[in-house]
Amino acid sequence: MLENEAIDIRMALVYLFYGPDFLTYVDLVLYDVLNQHRLFEPSLLLPHPNLGQFLQRVEALDKISAFMKSSRIIKSPINNRAASWGIKKE
């Protein structure tokens, strides 16, 4: 329990110093996993609006948004060539 409170304090300090637009590595990993789930079943996150809002906040960040609109983004394959689905490059 004390460990969770320490992490909460640490994250509050991170946001205090870096602002709400600061992303950690874990934020990006979580975004990637949730986005993949959303691709498989678009309605999956509807019962969990906070997760959908998280995806929207990440996608709305200036640099992320610009990257997602650019030609540099690779939308597939999602899970490398070892997967039996999604191996066509878009």
Gaussian input, Z-matrix of N, CA and C with variables (Angstrom, degrees):
# hf/3-21g

backbone

0 1
 N
 C     1     B1
 C     2     B2     1     A1
 N     3     B3     2     A2     1     D1
 C     4     B4     3     A3     2     D2
 C     5     B5     4     A4     3     D3
 N     6     B6     5     A5     4     D4
 C     7     B7     6     A6     5     D5
 C     8     B8     7     A7     6     D6
 N     9     B9     8     A8     7     D7
 C    10    B10     9     A9     8     D8
 C    11    B11    10    A10     9     D9
 N    12    B12    11    A11    10    D10
 C    13    B13    12    A12    11    D11
 C    14    B14    13    A13    12    D12
 N    15    B15    14    A14    13    D13
 C    16    B16    15    A15    14    D14
 C    17    B17    16    A16    15    D15
 N    18    B18    17    A17    16    D16
 C    19    B19    18    A18    17    D17
 C    20    B20    19    A19    18    D18
 N    21    B21    20    A20    19    D19
 C    22    B22    21    A21    20    D20
 C    23    B23    22    A22    21    D21
 N    24    B24    23    A23    22    D22
 C    25    B25    24    A24    23    D23
 C    26    B26    25    A25    24    D24
 N    27    B27    26    A26    25    D25
 C    28    B28    27    A27    26    D26
 C    29    B29    28    A28    27    D27
 N    30    B30    29    A29    28    D28
 C    31    B31    30    A30    29    D29
 C    32    B32    31    A31    30    D30
 N    33    B33    32    A32    31    D31
 C    34    B34    33    A33    32    D32
 C    35    B35    34    A34    33    D33
 N    36    B36    35    A35    34    D34
 C    37    B37    36    A36    35    D35
 C    38    B38    37    A37    36    D36
 N    39    B39    38    A38    37    D37
 C    40    B40    39    A39    38    D38
 C    41    B41    40    A40    39    D39
 N    42    B42    41    A41    40    D40
 C    43    B43    42    A42    41    D41
 C    44    B44    43    A43    42    D42
 N    45    B45    44    A44    43    D43
 C    46    B46    45    A45    44    D44
 C    47    B47    46    A46    45    D45
 N    48    B48    47    A47    46    D46
 C    49    B49    48    A48    47    D47
 C    50    B50    49    A49    48    D48
 N    51    B51    50    A50    49    D49
 C    52    B52    51    A51    50    D50
 C    53    B53    52    A52    51    D51
 N    54    B54    53    A53    52    D52
 C    55    B55    54    A54    53    D53
 C    56    B56    55    A55    54    D54
 N    57    B57    56    A56    55    D55
 C    58    B58    57    A57    56    D56
 C    59    B59    58    A58    57    D57
 N    60    B60    59    A59    58    D58
 C    61    B61    60    A60    59    D59
 C    62    B62    61    A61    60    D60
 N    63    B63    62    A62    61    D61
 C    64    B64    63    A63    62    D62
 C    65    B65    64    A64    63    D63
 N    66    B66    65    A65    64    D64
 C    67    B67    66    A66    65    D65
 C    68    B68    67    A67    66    D66
 N    69    B69    68    A68    67    D67
 C    70    B70    69    A69    68    D68
 C    71    B71    70    A70    69    D69
 N    72    B72    71    A71    70    D70
 C    73    B73    72    A72    71    D71
 C    74    B74    73    A73    72    D72
 N    75    B75    74    A74    73    D73
 C    76    B76    75    A75    74    D74
 C    77    B77    76    A76    75    D75
 N    78    B78    77    A77    76    D76
 C    79    B79    78    A78    77    D77
 C    80    B80    79    A79    78    D78
 N    81    B81    80    A80    79    D79
 C    82    B82    81    A81    80    D80
 C    83    B83    82    A82    81    D81
 N    84    B84    83    A83    82    D82
 C    85    B85    84    A84    83    D83
 C    86    B86    85    A85    84    D84
 N    87    B87    86    A86    85    D85
 C    88    B88    87    A87    86    D86
 C    89    B89    88    A88    87    D87
 N    90    B90    89    A89    88    D88
 C    91    B91    90    A90    89    D89
 C    92    B92    91    A91    90    D90
 N    93    B93    92    A92    91    D91
 C    94    B94    93    A93    92    D92
 C    95    B95    94    A94    93    D93
 N    96    B96    95    A95    94    D94
 C    97    B97    96    A96    95    D95
 C    98    B98    97    A97    96    D96
 N    99    B99    98    A98    97    D97
 C   100   B100    99    A99    98    D98
 C   101   B101   100   A100    99    D99
 N   102   B102   101   A101   100   D100
 C   103   B103   102   A102   101   D101
 C   104   B104   103   A103   102   D102
 N   105   B105   104   A104   103   D103
 C   106   B106   105   A105   104   D104
 C   107   B107   106   A106   105   D105
 N   108   B108   107   A107   106   D106
 C   109   B109   108   A108   107   D107
 C   110   B110   109   A109   108   D108
 N   111   B111   110   A110   109   D109
 C   112   B112   111   A111   110   D110
 C   113   B113   112   A112   111   D111
 N   114   B114   113   A113   112   D112
 C   115   B115   114   A114   113   D113
 C   116   B116   115   A115   114   D114
 N   117   B117   116   A116   115   D115
 C   118   B118   117   A117   116   D116
 C   119   B119   118   A118   117   D117
 N   120   B120   119   A119   118   D118
 C   121   B121   120   A120   119   D119
 C   122   B122   121   A121   120   D120
 N   123   B123   122   A122   121   D121
 C   124   B124   123   A123   122   D122
 C   125   B125   124   A124   123   D123
 N   126   B126   125   A125   124   D124
 C   127   B127   126   A126   125   D125
 C   128   B128   127   A127   126   D126
 N   129   B129   128   A128   127   D127
 C   130   B130   129   A129   128   D128
 C   131   B131   130   A130   129   D129
 N   132   B132   131   A131   130   D130
 C   133   B133   132   A132   131   D131
 C   134   B134   133   A133   132   D132
 N   135   B135   134   A134   133   D133
 C   136   B136   135   A135   134   D134
 C   137   B137   136   A136   135   D135
 N   138   B138   137   A137   136   D136
 C   139   B139   138   A138   137   D137
 C   140   B140   139   A139   138   D138
 N   141   B141   140   A140   139   D139
 C   142   B142   141   A141   140   D140
 C   143   B143   142   A142   141   D141
 N   144   B144   143   A143   142   D142
 C   145   B145   144   A144   143   D143
 C   146   B146   145   A145   144   D144
 N   147   B147   146   A146   145   D145
 C   148   B148   147   A147   146   D146
 C   149   B149   148   A148   147   D147
 N   150   B150   149   A149   148   D148
 C   151   B151   150   A150   149   D149
 C   152   B152   151   A151   150   D150
 N   153   B153   152   A152   151   D151
 C   154   B154   153   A153   152   D152
 C   155   B155   154   A154   153   D153
 N   156   B156   155   A155   154   D154
 C   157   B157   156   A156   155   D155
 C   158   B158   157   A157   156   D156
 N   159   B159   158   A158   157   D157
 C   160   B160   159   A159   158   D158
 C   161   B161   160   A160   159   D159
 N   162   B162   161   A161   160   D160
 C   163   B163   162   A162   161   D161
 C   164   B164   163   A163   162   D162
 N   165   B165   164   A164   163   D163
 C   166   B166   165   A165   164   D164
 C   167   B167   166   A166   165   D165
 N   168   B168   167   A167   166   D166
 C   169   B169   168   A168   167   D167
 C   170   B170   169   A169   168   D168
 N   171   B171   170   A170   169   D169
 C   172   B172   171   A171   170   D170
 C   173   B173   172   A172   171   D171
 N   174   B174   173   A173   172   D172
 C   175   B175   174   A174   173   D173
 C   176   B176   175   A175   174   D174
 N   177   B177   176   A176   175   D175
 C   178   B178   177   A177   176   D176
 C   179   B179   178   A178   177   D177
 N   180   B180   179   A179   178   D178
 C   181   B181   180   A180   179   D179
 C   182   B182   181   A181   180   D180
 N   183   B183   182   A182   181   D181
 C   184   B184   183   A183   182   D182
 C   185   B185   184   A184   183   D183
 N   186   B186   185   A185   184   D184
 C   187   B187   186   A186   185   D185
 C   188   B188   187   A187   186   D186
 N   189   B189   188   A188   187   D187
 C   190   B190   189   A189   188   D188
 C   191   B191   190   A190   189   D189
 N   192   B192   191   A191   190   D190
 C   193   B193   192   A192   191   D191
 C   194   B194   193   A193   192   D192
 N   195   B195   194   A194   193   D193
 C   196   B196   195   A195   194   D194
 C   197   B197   196   A196   195   D195
 N   198   B198   197   A197   196   D196
 C   199   B199   198   A198   197   D197
 C   200   B200   199   A199   198   D198
 N   201   B201   200   A200   199   D199
 C   202   B202   201   A201   200   D200
 C   203   B203   202   A202   201   D201
 N   204   B204   203   A203   202   D202
 C   205   B205   204   A204   203   D203
 C   206   B206   205   A205   204   D204
 N   207   B207   206   A206   205   D205
 C   208   B208   207   A207   206   D206
 C   209   B209   208   A208   207   D207
 N   210   B210   209   A209   208   D208
 C   211   B211   210   A210   209   D209
 C   212   B212   211   A211   210   D210
 N   213   B213   212   A212   211   D211
 C   214   B214   213   A213   212   D212
 C   215   B215   214   A214   213   D213
 N   216   B216   215   A215   214   D214
 C   217   B217   216   A216   215   D215
 C   218   B218   217   A217   216   D216
 N   219   B219   218   A218   217   D217
 C   220   B220   219   A219   218   D218
 C   221   B221   220   A220   219   D219
 N   222   B222   221   A221   220   D220
 C   223   B223   222   A222   221   D221
 C   224   B224   223   A223   222   D222
 N   225   B225   224   A224   223   D223
 C   226   B226   225   A225   224   D224
 C   227   B227   226   A226   225   D225
 N   228   B228   227   A227   226   D226
 C   229   B229   228   A228   227   D227
 C   230   B230   229   A229   228   D228
 N   231   B231   230   A230   229   D229
 C   232   B232   231   A231   230   D230
 C   233   B233   232   A232   231   D231
 N   234   B234   233   A233   232   D232
 C   235   B235   234   A234   233   D233
 C   236   B236   235   A235   234   D234
 N   237   B237   236   A236   235   D235
 C   238   B238   237   A237   236   D236
 C   239   B239   238   A238   237   D237
 N   240   B240   239   A239   238   D238
 C   241   B241   240   A240   239   D239
 C   242   B242   241   A241   240   D240
 N   243   B243   242   A242   241   D241
 C   244   B244   243   A243   242   D242
 C   245   B245   244   A244   243   D243
 N   246   B246   245   A245   244   D244
 C   247   B247   246   A246   245   D245
 C   248   B248   247   A247   246   D246
 N   249   B249   248   A248   247   D247
 C   250   B250   249   A249   248   D248
 C   251   B251   250   A250   249   D249
 N   252   B252   251   A251   250   D250
 C   253   B253   252   A252   251   D251
 C   254   B254   253   A253   252   D252
 N   255   B255   254   A254   253   D253
 C   256   B256   255   A255   254   D254
 C   257   B257   256   A256   255   D255
 N   258   B258   257   A257   256   D256
 C   259   B259   258   A258   257   D257
 C   260   B260   259   A259   258   D258
 N   261   B261   260   A260   259   D259
 C   262   B262   261   A261   260   D260
 C   263   B263   262   A262   261   D261
 N   264   B264   263   A263   262   D262
 C   265   B265   264   A264   263   D263
 C   266   B266   265   A265   264   D264
 N   267   B267   266   A266   265   D265
 C   268   B268   267   A267   266   D266
 C   269   B269   268   A268   267   D267

   B1=1.4391
   B2=1.5321
   B3=1.3027
   B4=1.4622
   B5=1.5272
   B6=1.3350
   B7=1.4612
   B8=1.5342
   B9=1.3268
   B10=1.4639
   B11=1.5279
   B12=1.3110
   B13=1.4588
   B14=1.5233
   B15=1.3263
   B16=1.4628
   B17=1.5255
   B18=1.3171
   B19=1.4675
   B20=1.5245
   B21=1.3255
   B22=1.4631
   B23=1.5286
   B24=1.3236
   B25=1.4656
   B26=1.5153
   B27=1.3238
   B28=1.4676
   B29=1.5271
   B30=1.3278
   B31=1.4617
   B32=1.5289
   B33=1.3228
   B34=1.4609
   B35=1.5258
   B36=1.3163
   B37=1.4691
   B38=1.5201
   B39=1.3258
   B40=1.4670
   B41=1.5237
   B42=1.3224
   B43=1.4576
   B44=1.5298
   B45=1.3058
   B46=1.4568
   B47=1.5262
   B48=1.3366
   B49=1.4641
   B50=1.5295
   B51=1.3271
   B52=1.4635
   B53=1.5229
   B54=1.3068
   B55=1.4500
   B56=1.5146
   B57=1.3308
   B58=1.4660
   B59=1.5219
   B60=1.3350
   B61=1.4588
   B62=1.5240
   B63=1.3162
   B64=1.4538
   B65=1.5172
   B66=1.3383
   B67=1.4550
   B68=1.5134
   B69=1.3064
   B70=1.4566
   B71=1.5266
   B72=1.3042
   B73=1.4649
   B74=1.5273
   B75=1.3131
   B76=1.4641
   B77=1.5317
   B78=1.3339
   B79=1.4681
   B80=1.5302
   B81=1.3187
   B82=1.4642
   B83=1.5241
   B84=1.3166
   B85=1.4691
   B86=1.5247
   B87=1.3325
   B88=1.4642
   B89=1.5236
   B90=1.3347
   B91=1.4615
   B92=1.5256
   B93=1.3245
   B94=1.4586
   B95=1.5269
   B96=1.3129
   B97=1.4718
   B98=1.5291
   B99=1.3272
   B100=1.4664
   B101=1.5225
   B102=1.3181
   B103=1.4579
   B104=1.5332
   B105=1.3269
   B106=1.4610
   B107=1.5223
   B108=1.3147
   B109=1.4628
   B110=1.5231
   B111=1.3218
   B112=1.4656
   B113=1.5273
   B114=1.3271
   B115=1.4596
   B116=1.5303
   B117=1.3222
   B118=1.4599
   B119=1.5146
   B120=1.3122
   B121=1.4674
   B122=1.5242
   B123=1.3493
   B124=1.4700
   B125=1.5269
   B126=1.3268
   B127=1.4675
   B128=1.5265
   B129=1.3128
   B130=1.4553
   B131=1.5248
   B132=1.3190
   B133=1.4624
   B134=1.5261
   B135=1.3178
   B136=1.4687
   B137=1.5331
   B138=1.3270
   B139=1.4674
   B140=1.5401
   B141=1.3164
   B142=1.4660
   B143=1.5251
   B144=1.3276
   B145=1.4690
   B146=1.5223
   B147=1.3146
   B148=1.4658
   B149=1.5343
   B150=1.3365
   B151=1.4636
   B152=1.5300
   B153=1.3208
   B154=1.4615
   B155=1.5237
   B156=1.3257
   B157=1.4675
   B158=1.5279
   B159=1.3250
   B160=1.4564
   B161=1.5301
   B162=1.3433
   B163=1.4608
   B164=1.5276
   B165=1.3115
   B166=1.4638
   B167=1.5208
   B168=1.3361
   B169=1.4757
   B170=1.5235
   B171=1.3295
   B172=1.4658
   B173=1.5191
   B174=1.3222
   B175=1.4593
   B176=1.5232
   B177=1.3214
   B178=1.4668
   B179=1.5218
   B180=1.3247
   B181=1.4603
   B182=1.5236
   B183=1.3170
   B184=1.4623
   B185=1.5286
   B186=1.3127
   B187=1.4700
   B188=1.5199
   B189=1.3075
   B190=1.4677
   B191=1.5263
   B192=1.3159
   B193=1.4584
   B194=1.5327
   B195=1.3261
   B196=1.4684
   B197=1.5199
   B198=1.3288
   B199=1.4613
   B200=1.5222
   B201=1.3324
   B202=1.4600
   B203=1.5239
   B204=1.3364
   B205=1.4588
   B206=1.5265
   B207=1.3122
   B208=1.4606
   B209=1.5274
   B210=1.3161
   B211=1.4626
   B212=1.5278
   B213=1.3265
   B214=1.4682
   B215=1.5219
   B216=1.3140
   B217=1.4686
   B218=1.5244
   B219=1.3241
   B220=1.4640
   B221=1.5235
   B222=1.3248
   B223=1.4592
   B224=1.5250
   B225=1.3163
   B226=1.4551
   B227=1.5143
   B228=1.2859
   B229=1.4586
   B230=1.5207
   B231=1.3117
   B232=1.4575
   B233=1.5247
   B234=1.3149
   B235=1.4625
   B236=1.5285
   B237=1.2663
   B238=1.4694
   B239=1.5191
   B240=1.3040
   B241=1.4680
   B242=1.5272
   B243=1.3181
   B244=1.4635
   B245=1.5256
   B246=1.3247
   B247=1.4741
   B248=1.5169
   B249=1.3084
   B250=1.4696
   B251=1.5183
   B252=1.3204
   B253=1.4546
   B254=1.5286
   B255=1.2866
   B256=1.4603
   B257=1.5086
   B258=1.3489
   B259=1.4587
   B260=1.5229
   B261=1.3088
   B262=1.4529
   B263=1.5161
   B264=1.3199
   B265=1.4657
   B266=1.5153
   B267=1.3446
   B268=1.4694
   B269=1.4994
   A1=110.29
   A2=116.76
   A3=120.60
   A4=110.72
   A5=115.40
   A6=119.90
   A7=110.64
   A8=117.14
   A9=121.09
   A10=111.11
   A11=116.39
   A12=119.79
   A13=111.13
   A14=117.20
   A15=121.22
   A16=110.54
   A17=116.71
   A18=120.41
   A19=109.82
   A20=117.95
   A21=121.03
   A22=110.97
   A23=116.47
   A24=119.96
   A25=110.45
   A26=116.29
   A27=120.06
   A28=111.20
   A29=116.99
   A30=120.06
   A31=110.89
   A32=117.68
   A33=120.38
   A34=110.20
   A35=117.02
   A36=120.41
   A37=111.59
   A38=117.23
   A39=120.80
   A40=109.38
   A41=117.27
   A42=120.64
   A43=111.81
   A44=116.73
   A45=120.78
   A46=110.90
   A47=116.56
   A48=120.50
   A49=112.95
   A50=117.25
   A51=120.00
   A52=113.63
   A53=118.93
   A54=122.07
   A55=112.02
   A56=117.17
   A57=121.23
   A58=113.56
   A59=118.38
   A60=121.04
   A61=112.52
   A62=117.63
   A63=122.10
   A64=109.33
   A65=116.62
   A66=121.42
   A67=110.07
   A68=115.30
   A69=120.13
   A70=108.22
   A71=115.60
   A72=121.11
   A73=110.05
   A74=116.56
   A75=121.34
   A76=110.87
   A77=117.21
   A78=120.29
   A79=110.22
   A80=116.54
   A81=120.33
   A82=111.74
   A83=117.27
   A84=120.77
   A85=109.65
   A86=116.79
   A87=120.68
   A88=110.72
   A89=116.83
   A90=119.85
   A91=110.09
   A92=117.29
   A93=121.49
   A94=111.05
   A95=117.26
   A96=121.02
   A97=110.85
   A98=116.79
   A99=119.70
   A100=111.61
   A101=117.01
   A102=120.57
   A103=110.73
   A104=117.49
   A105=120.16
   A106=110.97
   A107=117.06
   A108=119.86
   A109=110.74
   A110=116.32
   A111=120.97
   A112=110.42
   A113=118.13
   A114=120.98
   A115=111.47
   A116=117.10
   A117=120.94
   A118=112.31
   A119=116.61
   A120=121.82
   A121=108.77
   A122=117.58
   A123=121.14
   A124=114.88
   A125=118.36
   A126=120.08
   A127=112.88
   A128=117.95
   A129=121.54
   A130=113.33
   A131=117.64
   A132=121.06
   A133=113.69
   A134=117.64
   A135=120.08
   A136=113.36
   A137=119.60
   A138=118.60
   A139=113.20
   A140=116.67
   A141=121.91
   A142=109.84
   A143=117.70
   A144=120.58
   A145=113.80
   A146=117.95
   A147=118.95
   A148=111.44
   A149=117.24
   A150=119.96
   A151=110.68
   A152=116.69
   A153=120.09
   A154=111.50
   A155=116.30
   A156=120.46
   A157=111.23
   A158=117.12
   A159=121.29
   A160=109.78
   A161=116.67
   A162=120.67
   A163=110.84
   A164=116.93
   A165=121.12
   A166=111.56
   A167=117.37
   A168=120.33
   A169=111.23
   A170=116.60
   A171=119.52
   A172=109.75
   A173=117.87
   A174=121.91
   A175=112.54
   A176=117.82
   A177=121.61
   A178=113.18
   A179=118.17
   A180=120.24
   A181=109.69
   A182=116.90
   A183=121.85
   A184=113.45
   A185=117.05
   A186=119.89
   A187=111.99
   A188=117.48
   A189=120.99
   A190=109.85
   A191=116.22
   A192=120.82
   A193=111.49
   A194=116.16
   A195=119.93
   A196=110.47
   A197=117.47
   A198=120.55
   A199=111.11
   A200=117.35
   A201=120.58
   A202=112.38
   A203=117.02
   A204=121.26
   A205=112.39
   A206=117.03
   A207=120.75
   A208=111.52
   A209=115.48
   A210=120.96
   A211=111.35
   A212=117.70
   A213=121.00
   A214=112.97
   A215=118.17
   A216=120.22
   A217=110.04
   A218=115.63
   A219=122.32
   A220=106.77
   A221=116.25
   A222=120.18
   A223=112.85
   A224=117.00
   A225=119.70
   A226=108.18
   A227=120.86
   A228=126.58
   A229=110.93
   A230=114.96
   A231=120.53
   A232=110.82
   A233=116.67
   A234=120.03
   A235=112.39
   A236=118.93
   A237=128.17
   A238=111.77
   A239=116.24
   A240=121.06
   A241=113.93
   A242=118.40
   A243=120.64
   A244=111.79
   A245=116.88
   A246=120.40
   A247=109.84
   A248=116.38
   A249=120.18
   A250=111.45
   A251=118.15
   A252=122.42
   A253=108.47
   A254=116.48
   A255=122.19
   A256=115.60
   A257=117.97
   A258=118.36
   A259=113.53
   A260=117.39
   A261=120.63
   A262=109.11
   A263=115.57
   A264=119.50
   A265=109.27
   A266=115.91
   A267=120.15
   A268=109.89
   D1=-43.62
   D2=178.33
   D3=-64.12
   D4=-34.22
   D5=178.67
   D6=-62.99
   D7=-42.24
   D8=178.96
   D9=-63.81
   D10=-40.41
   D11=178.50
   D12=-65.66
   D13=-37.82
   D14=177.49
   D15=-64.39
   D16=-41.11
   D17=178.32
   D18=-65.85
   D19=-41.03
   D20=177.95
   D21=-60.70
   D22=-42.45
   D23=178.56
   D24=-65.18
   D25=-42.60
   D26=179.53
   D27=-61.11
   D28=-44.61
   D29=-179.66
   D30=-67.57
   D31=-34.97
   D32=176.27
   D33=-62.85
   D34=-39.29
   D35=177.42
   D36=-67.94
   D37=-38.74
   D38=177.51
   D39=-59.40
   D40=-47.92
   D41=-179.30
   D42=-67.97
   D43=-32.23
   D44=177.38
   D45=-64.44
   D46=-44.08
   D47=-176.70
   D48=-82.74
   D49=-36.05
   D50=-174.20
   D51=-103.99
   D52=-15.85
   D53=179.35
   D54=92.69
   D55=169.00
   D56=-175.94
   D57=-71.85
   D58=-14.66
   D59=-179.47
   D60=-88.07
   D61=4.63
   D62=-179.33
   D63=-78.99
   D64=128.31
   D65=177.70
   D66=-111.00
   D67=141.29
   D68=172.94
   D69=-99.43
   D70=169.86
   D71=176.91
   D72=-57.72
   D73=-41.72
   D74=-178.70
   D75=-64.47
   D76=-35.79
   D77=176.21
   D78=-59.71
   D79=-42.36
   D80=-178.92
   D81=-69.95
   D82=-37.72
   D83=176.31
   D84=-63.77
   D85=-45.50
   D86=178.40
   D87=-61.42
   D88=-43.07
   D89=177.83
   D90=-58.28
   D91=-46.13
   D92=-177.76
   D93=-60.29
   D94=-45.15
   D95=-179.25
   D96=-65.73
   D97=-45.92
   D98=-179.86
   D99=-65.53
   D100=-38.22
   D101=179.08
   D102=-64.63
   D103=-40.50
   D104=176.98
   D105=-62.92
   D106=-42.37
   D107=177.29
   D108=-62.54
   D109=-39.12
   D110=179.18
   D111=-65.59
   D112=-34.62
   D113=177.70
   D114=-66.87
   D115=-39.13
   D116=179.34
   D117=-69.87
   D118=-42.80
   D119=-178.10
   D120=-143.89
   D121=96.67
   D122=-175.41
   D123=-56.88
   D124=-27.81
   D125=-178.18
   D126=-88.00
   D127=-0.72
   D128=-174.83
   D129=-59.60
   D130=-37.66
   D131=-176.26
   D132=-90.38
   D133=-3.18
   D134=-178.88
   D135=-57.77
   D136=-38.89
   D137=177.90
   D138=-72.18
   D139=-6.64
   D140=-177.71
   D141=-125.41
   D142=75.67
   D143=-174.01
   D144=-61.10
   D145=-28.07
   D146=179.49
   D147=-65.60
   D148=-33.90
   D149=177.95
   D150=-72.02
   D151=-39.41
   D152=175.74
   D153=-63.20
   D154=-39.41
   D155=177.75
   D156=-66.30
   D157=-35.21
   D158=176.35
   D159=-60.67
   D160=-47.35
   D161=178.40
   D162=-59.08
   D163=-44.00
   D164=-179.55
   D165=-64.38
   D166=-40.26
   D167=179.20
   D168=-63.85
   D169=-42.42
   D170=179.10
   D171=-65.08
   D172=-45.90
   D173=-178.63
   D174=-66.07
   D175=-23.53
   D176=-178.90
   D177=-84.05
   D178=-12.62
   D179=178.16
   D180=-62.50
   D181=138.64
   D182=-172.15
   D183=-52.27
   D184=-52.11
   D185=-176.24
   D186=-69.86
   D187=-37.26
   D188=177.81
   D189=-67.05
   D190=-45.15
   D191=179.65
   D192=-61.01
   D193=-43.95
   D194=179.24
   D195=-63.54
   D196=-41.32
   D197=178.79
   D198=-64.14
   D199=-42.20
   D200=-177.91
   D201=-67.29
   D202=-23.26
   D203=177.76
   D204=-90.83
   D205=-9.11
   D206=-175.09
   D207=-84.20
   D208=171.63
   D209=177.59
   D210=-81.76
   D211=-6.05
   D212=-178.37
   D213=-80.78
   D214=-15.47
   D215=-177.61
   D216=-71.97
   D217=139.51
   D218=176.88
   D219=-113.36
   D220=108.82
   D221=-175.38
   D222=-83.30
   D223=-22.82
   D224=177.01
   D225=-156.40
   D226=156.43
   D227=8.65
   D228=-73.16
   D229=149.19
   D230=-177.09
   D231=-77.63
   D232=-44.84
   D233=-170.71
   D234=-121.92
   D235=37.77
   D236=-178.61
   D237=63.18
   D238=-179.77
   D239=-173.94
   D240=-73.04
   D241=-11.59
   D242=179.07
   D243=-70.58
   D244=-23.48
   D245=179.18
   D246=-74.52
   D247=148.08
   D248=-179.85
   D249=-88.83
   D250=1.36
   D251=179.45
   D252=-128.74
   D253=157.04
   D254=172.81
   D255=65.24
   D256=33.10
   D257=-177.90
   D258=-94.29
   D259=-0.77
   D260=177.47
   D261=-81.48
   D262=130.22
   D263=179.12
   D264=-81.93
   D265=129.99
   D266=178.21
   D267=-89.56

